[in-house]
Amino acid sequence: MPAQLAIAEQLSVGIVPTLLPGSAWQDGRLGMNAGASEHAWAEIERAFKQFHASSDRPNVILVPEVSVPRGRIGALKRLAGGLGAVVLAGMDFQVDGQGVVNRAGVFIPTKWPEPGPSHSARSIFVGKTYPSEDELAHLSSVVPPQVFSSDPTLWVFDAGPLGRFGICLCFDFMDVDRPPLYRGQIHHLFVLAHNKDIGSFAHLAESLCRTIYCNVVVCNTGWYGGSVAIAPYFDHNRRPIFQILGNQLSTAQVIKLPVAVLDAAIRDGTLEQDGVRVLKARPPGFGI
């Protein structure tokens, strides 16, 4: 990333909480059924059309865990390139040499960070470390039964003027070993989920926003709801930037996260901007 690019004031994030019920992976199938695949992809395409039509296009787009059907990676790369946005999207279950992988694709337009569309996008895949109990039960019920292939790698992505970000896939959000590794290293934590326990994730998002000291965004399936975004603002009413309460709701939304003021606070503890207090104080021991 060119050093001369100044840190951005804000990051625009598009959230696409696709509507996929647990029944999409039943009947002894590993991947989602044909009807669910068509529905999920139609929702993703519709959201990208909405973002294209918006006067404020997102810099980053989030799609929940296990939401992108098999065979759609090439099409998603073209959508990411055409919009000029980095896309973080949960892929449907796939099999590697060790078992079933649950992973997210990070699709980076070929001209990025230059503004404007690209013909396609580069891709990096981030794997899940810890499967949930429901996930393991599903893998053992398919024909033939499958085992989960764990990926222990912890990723930090440097988006230059838009800040650094980490990615968690659903149950990995509960991993107590991750927050100390992320602390002071990222501006944004993005969580791609297919999670029923939305209350726990909302509370955890608020907690980690303060203890890691970063923006936290959970993009959950709209079937359960509970997508949430929170920033460490000083004013209590500003902290919850976005939240979906209610289930079986289909929507696409663009939100804004602070970057420049948060970067200053992470680096040297500056909490003000233009003489006005903006952020909460850093947690005890931060930076030591």
C-alpha positions as CSV (number, residue, x, y, z in Angstrom):
1,M,0.0,0.0,0.0
2,P,1.5,3.4,-0.9
3,A,2.8,5.2,2.2
4,Q,1.5,8.6,1.0
5,L,-2.1,7.6,1.2
6,A,-3.7,9.3,4.3
7,I,-5.8,7.2,6.7
8,A,-9.5,7.4,5.8
9,E,-12.0,9.1,8.1
10,Q,-14.5,6.2,7.7
11,L,-14.9,2.8,6.2
12,S,-18.2,2.0,4.4
13,V,-19.3,-1.6,5.0
14,G,-22.1,-3.4,3.1
15,I,-23.9,-6.1,5.1
16,V,-25.8,-8.8,3.2
17,P,-27.6,-11.1,5.8
18,T,-28.8,-13.8,3.4
19,L,-31.9,-15.9,4.4
20,L,-30.7,-19.5,4.7
21,P,-32.4,-21.8,7.2
22,G,-30.7,-24.9,8.7
23,S,-32.9,-27.1,6.4
24,A,-30.8,-26.0,3.4
25,W,-28.2,-28.6,4.6
26,Q,-30.5,-31.5,5.4
27,D,-31.5,-34.8,3.6
28,G,-28.0,-36.3,3.9
29,R,-26.4,-33.6,1.8
30,L,-23.1,-31.9,2.5
31,G,-23.8,-28.7,0.6
32,M,-27.0,-26.7,0.5
33,N,-29.8,-28.0,-1.7
34,A,-30.6,-26.6,-5.1
35,G,-33.4,-24.4,-4.0
36,A,-31.4,-22.8,-1.2
37,S,-28.5,-22.3,-3.6
38,E,-30.6,-20.4,-6.1
39,H,-32.2,-18.3,-3.4
40,A,-28.9,-17.4,-1.7
41,W,-27.3,-16.4,-5.0
42,A,-30.3,-14.3,-6.0
43,E,-30.1,-12.4,-2.7
44,I,-26.4,-11.8,-3.2
45,E,-26.9,-10.5,-6.8
46,R,-29.8,-8.3,-5.6
47,A,-27.7,-6.8,-2.9
48,F,-24.9,-6.0,-5.3
49,K,-27.3,-4.3,-7.7
50,Q,-28.5,-2.2,-4.7
51,F,-25.0,-1.2,-3.8
52,H,-24.3,-0.3,-7.5
53,A,-27.3,2.0,-7.4
54,S,-26.3,3.7,-4.1
55,S,-24.6,7.1,-4.1
56,D,-22.3,5.8,-1.3
57,R,-20.9,2.5,-2.4
58,P,-19.3,0.2,0.2
59,N,-15.5,-0.3,0.5
60,V,-16.0,-3.8,2.0
61,I,-19.0,-6.2,1.7
62,L,-19.8,-8.9,4.2
63,V,-21.8,-12.1,3.3
64,P,-22.5,-14.6,6.2
65,E,-21.0,-18.0,6.8
66,V,-21.8,-20.9,4.4
67,S,-23.9,-18.5,2.1
68,V,-22.1,-18.7,-1.3
69,P,-23.1,-21.8,-3.3
70,R,-20.6,-24.0,-4.8
71,G,-19.7,-23.0,-8.4
72,R,-20.3,-19.3,-7.8
73,I,-16.8,-18.2,-6.8
74,G,-16.0,-17.0,-10.3
75,A,-19.2,-15.0,-10.5
76,L,-18.6,-13.5,-7.0
77,K,-15.1,-12.4,-8.1
78,R,-16.7,-10.6,-11.1
79,L,-19.2,-8.9,-8.8
80,A,-16.5,-7.8,-6.4
81,G,-14.4,-6.4,-9.3
82,G,-17.3,-4.7,-11.0
83,L,-18.2,-2.9,-7.8
84,G,-14.6,-2.2,-6.8
85,A,-15.2,-3.5,-3.3
86,V,-13.4,-6.0,-1.2
87,V,-15.8,-8.9,-0.5
88,L,-15.6,-11.2,2.6
89,A,-18.0,-14.1,2.0
90,G,-18.7,-17.4,3.7
91,M,-18.4,-20.3,1.3
92,D,-20.6,-23.4,1.4
93,F,-19.0,-26.6,2.8
94,Q,-16.3,-28.1,0.6
95,V,-14.1,-31.2,0.9
96,D,-10.3,-31.1,1.0
97,G,-7.8,-33.9,1.5
98,Q,-8.3,-33.9,5.3
99,G,-12.1,-33.6,5.5
100,V,-14.8,-30.9,5.2
101,V,-13.6,-27.2,5.2
102,N,-15.7,-24.3,6.3
103,R,-14.0,-21.2,4.9
104,A,-14.5,-17.6,3.8
105,G,-13.3,-16.0,0.6
106,V,-11.6,-12.6,0.6
107,F,-12.1,-11.2,-2.9
108,I,-9.9,-8.2,-3.7
109,P,-10.5,-6.3,-7.0
110,T,-7.5,-6.5,-9.3
111,K,-7.2,-2.6,-9.5
112,W,-7.8,-2.1,-5.8
113,P,-7.1,0.2,-3.9
114,E,-7.6,2.3,-7.0
115,P,-11.2,3.4,-7.2
116,G,-13.5,2.1,-9.9
117,P,-14.4,-1.3,-11.4
118,S,-12.0,-4.1,-12.2
119,H,-12.6,-7.0,-14.6
120,S,-12.2,-9.5,-11.7
121,A,-10.7,-10.0,-8.3
122,R,-7.9,-11.9,-6.5
123,S,-9.0,-14.4,-3.9
124,I,-7.6,-15.6,-0.5
125,F,-9.4,-18.2,1.6
126,V,-9.7,-18.1,5.4
127,G,-10.6,-21.3,7.2
128,K,-12.5,-22.0,10.3
129,T,-10.7,-23.4,13.3
130,Y,-13.5,-24.7,15.6
131,P,-16.7,-26.3,14.4
132,S,-19.9,-25.9,16.5
133,E,-21.8,-28.9,17.9
134,D,-24.5,-28.5,15.3
135,E,-21.9,-28.4,12.5
136,L,-20.3,-31.6,13.8
137,A,-23.7,-33.3,14.1
138,H,-24.5,-32.4,10.5
139,L,-21.2,-33.7,9.1
140,S,-21.7,-37.0,10.9
141,S,-25.2,-37.3,9.4
142,V,-24.3,-36.9,5.8
143,V,-23.8,-39.8,3.5
144,P,-21.0,-40.8,3.7
145,P,-20.2,-39.3,7.2
146,Q,-17.5,-36.6,7.1
147,V,-15.0,-35.1,9.6
148,F,-14.2,-31.5,10.0
149,S,-10.9,-30.1,8.7
150,S,-9.6,-27.4,11.0
151,D,-7.6,-24.3,9.9
152,P,-5.6,-22.8,12.8
153,T,-4.3,-19.8,10.9
154,L,-5.1,-16.3,12.3
155,W,-5.2,-13.7,9.5
156,V,-4.7,-9.9,9.7
157,F,-5.4,-8.0,6.5
158,D,-3.9,-4.6,5.9
159,A,-6.2,-2.4,3.9
160,G,-3.9,0.6,4.0
161,P,-5.9,3.9,4.5
162,L,-9.0,1.9,5.4
163,G,-7.3,0.2,8.4
164,R,-6.3,-3.4,9.3
165,F,-9.0,-6.1,9.9
166,G,-9.4,-9.6,11.2
167,I,-11.9,-12.2,10.2
168,C,-13.7,-14.8,12.3
169,L,-16.0,-17.6,11.1
170,C,-18.9,-18.0,13.6
171,F,-17.9,-20.2,16.5
172,D,-14.3,-19.0,16.2
173,F,-15.7,-15.7,17.6
174,M,-15.9,-17.5,21.0
175,D,-12.2,-18.5,21.0
176,V,-10.7,-16.9,24.1
177,D,-7.1,-17.1,22.6
178,R,-7.8,-14.7,19.7
179,P,-8.5,-11.4,21.4
180,P,-5.0,-11.0,22.9
181,L,-3.5,-11.7,19.5
182,Y,-5.7,-9.1,17.8
183,R,-5.4,-6.4,20.5
184,G,-3.7,-3.4,19.1
185,Q,-3.2,-5.0,15.7
186,I,-6.6,-4.3,14.0
187,H,-9.1,-1.5,13.5
188,H,-12.0,-3.8,12.5
189,L,-13.1,-7.3,13.4
190,F,-15.5,-8.9,10.9
191,V,-17.5,-12.0,11.9
192,L,-19.3,-14.1,9.3
193,A,-21.8,-16.2,11.1
194,H,-24.7,-18.7,10.8
195,N,-25.6,-18.5,14.5
196,K,-28.8,-19.0,16.5
197,D,-27.4,-17.6,19.8
198,I,-27.7,-14.0,18.7
199,G,-27.8,-12.6,22.2
200,S,-24.4,-14.0,23.1
201,F,-22.8,-12.7,20.0
202,A,-24.2,-9.2,20.5
203,H,-22.8,-9.1,24.1
204,L,-19.5,-10.5,22.9
205,A,-19.3,-7.9,20.2
206,E,-19.7,-5.1,22.7
207,S,-17.2,-6.7,25.0
208,L,-14.5,-7.2,22.4
209,C,-15.1,-3.7,20.9
210,R,-13.8,-2.4,24.3
211,T,-11.1,-5.0,25.2
212,I,-9.6,-5.5,21.7
213,Y,-10.4,-1.8,21.1
214,C,-11.7,-2.0,17.5
215,N,-14.9,-1.8,15.5
216,V,-16.8,-5.2,15.6
217,V,-19.3,-6.2,12.9
218,V,-21.2,-9.5,13.0
219,C,-22.9,-10.5,9.7
220,N,-25.3,-13.3,10.5
221,T,-27.8,-15.1,8.4
222,G,-31.1,-13.1,8.2
223,W,-32.9,-16.3,9.0
224,Y,-31.9,-15.8,12.7
225,G,-31.2,-12.1,12.6
226,G,-28.8,-10.6,15.1
227,S,-26.3,-8.9,12.7
228,V,-24.7,-6.1,14.7
229,A,-22.0,-3.4,14.3
230,I,-20.5,-1.5,17.2
231,A,-17.7,1.0,17.6
232,P,-15.8,2.3,20.7
233,Y,-17.4,5.7,20.6
234,F,-17.5,7.8,23.8
235,D,-21.2,8.6,23.5
236,H,-23.3,5.6,24.4
237,N,-25.9,6.4,21.8
238,R,-23.3,6.3,19.0
239,R,-21.7,2.9,19.8
240,P,-24.4,0.7,18.4
241,I,-24.1,1.5,14.7
242,F,-26.4,-1.2,13.3
243,Q,-28.4,-4.2,14.7
244,I,-31.1,-6.5,13.3
245,L,-33.6,-7.6,15.9
246,G,-36.0,-10.2,14.4
247,N,-35.7,-13.2,12.2
248,Q,-36.4,-14.1,8.6
249,L,-35.6,-10.6,7.5
250,S,-33.9,-9.9,4.2
251,T,-32.0,-6.6,3.8
252,A,-28.8,-5.1,2.5
253,Q,-27.4,-2.1,4.4
254,V,-24.3,0.1,4.2
255,I,-22.9,1.3,7.5
256,K,-19.9,3.6,8.3
257,L,-17.1,2.7,10.8
258,P,-14.6,5.2,12.2
259,V,-11.0,4.7,11.0
260,A,-8.8,7.8,11.4
261,V,-9.8,8.7,14.9
262,L,-9.5,5.1,16.0
263,D,-6.1,4.7,14.4
264,A,-4.9,7.7,16.4
265,A,-6.2,6.3,19.6
266,I,-4.6,2.9,18.9
267,R,-1.2,4.5,18.1
268,D,-0.9,7.1,20.9
269,G,-4.1,7.2,22.9
270,T,-5.6,10.4,21.3
271,L,-9.3,10.3,21.9
272,E,-10.3,13.7,20.6
273,Q,-10.9,15.0,17.1
274,D,-11.1,18.8,16.5
275,G,-11.1,19.3,20.2
276,V,-14.1,17.1,20.8
277,R,-14.0,13.8,22.7
278,V,-14.9,11.0,20.3
279,L,-13.8,7.6,21.7
280,K,-13.8,5.7,24.9
281,A,-10.5,5.3,26.7
282,R,-8.3,2.4,25.7
283,P,-8.6,-0.7,28.0
284,P,-6.1,-1.2,30.9
285,G,-2.6,-2.2,29.8
286,F,-3.3,-1.4,26.1
287,G,0.0,-1.0,24.2
288,I,2.2,-2.5,27.0
